[in-house]
Amino acid sequence: MPTLGVCGDNCDECPRGIATRTGDAKLLEETLALWIRSGLRPAGTPAESLLCNGCASSEACAYSKQRSCALGRHIDNCGLCGDYPCGMVKQAFDQSDELAARCRETCGHDDFRRMEAAFFRKKQNLDAVNRRRSA
């Protein structure tokens, strides 16, 4: 089972997380360029702002309300919650679908596949966790 973020992102595939864990400055710069092309960050953003140490850290997160909820419930991700899928989770899925559509238009095939593996399988990832929790 991959390491998942609260929202269902696959941390093991996340170029941001990989660059942080390995100290790979080149990968962090490449990730920033990809995120700028995808509309996730504006031009001029410093690469260091992408560093990520996971959901338990105090760093900025696109899903900060969801993260606060999960951490308040002492669960690692939303698939472990008895209220799964709540409105916040469904909103994250919708945001992810919108980003995936934008990335299909702005990213090359390889970049899209990297983004898909890390970020666009939230629902599948959390559904799998929830099925195991319910079994």
N, C-alpha and C positions, 0 to 999 in steps of 0.2 A: 504494500500500500504506500503510495507517495505521501510525502509530507504536505499537508494542505493548510492553507491559510483559513482564517475564520470564514471568509466568503466563498471558499471552494477553489481558490487559485492553487495551482500546483507549484509549491515552493521549490521542488527539486528541478523543475523545468524553467523557472523564472530567471531570465538573464540578469535582472537586477539583484536578486538574491544570490545567484551564483557569483556575480562580480564582487559582491560584498564579502561573501564567505571566503573567496579565494584571493581577494585583494587584487583582482585583475582590472587595472585601470583602463586598458584598451577595450575590454568587454563593456565596461561601464560607459565609455565614450560612444561605442557602437550602439549600446542600448539607448542612450540619450538621443542619438541621431534618429533611431527608429521611432522613439516616442515623439519626437518633434514632428517627423513625417506623419505619424498617426494622429496627431492633434492632442496627444496626452500632455505635452509640455510645450510652452512657447520657446521660440528661439531665444538664445541668451541664457537659458537655464544652466546653472552650473551642474556638472556631472555628479558632484558629491551629493547633491540633493536627492539623487536616486538611491543612495545607500539604504539598505533595508536589513534590519536584524530580526524580522518576524513580527507577528501580530502582537506579541506581548510587549514590544518596545513602545516607546512614546512617540515614535516618528509619525509623520503625516500619513494618512491613509485615505483612499478614495471611498472607503466604506467604514468611516470612523464610528458612526452610530451603531452599525452592525457589530463592529469589533467591540465597542463598549458593552453592548448587550451580551455578547458571548462571554467576554471576560467577567462580567458581572455574574453570569450564571455558572462560571467556572468550567466552561467547556472549550475544547480546542477548536471546534468549528461548528457551524450551524447545523450540519447533518446530525449532530449528536443531541440536538434540542428536541424536546417533546412537542414544541410548537412549530416544528419544521413542516412545510415552508411557510414562513410568515410573510407579511407584506414587505418588510425590509429585504428579505432574501429574494422575493420575486422581483423587486425593484433592481437589485444587483444583477439578476439574470437578464433583465431588460437592458440595463446599461451595457452589460457584456455583449449582448446581441447587437446593439447599436455600434459598439466599438468594432466588433468583428466585421460588420458590413462596411464600415469606413476603412478598415485595414485591408479588406479585399480589394478596394479601389486604389489605395495609396501605397501598399507594400508589395514587394515582390513575393513570389511563391515561397521561397525559403524563409523569409522574414515572417510571412503570414503563418506558416507552419509552426515556427517558434512561438509566436504570440498565441496561437491556438492551443498548443500543448500546455502553455503556462496559464493562460487567462480565459480562454473561451470554452472551457469544459466544466465550468462551475457546477452547473446543474447535474451533469453526469457524475461528477466527483462526489457531490453532497448527497445525491440520491443513493449512491453505492454505500456511503457511510450510514445513511439513515436506514437502509435495508438491513445492514449488519446489526445496527443498534436494535432494530425491531424484531430481529430473528430470535 
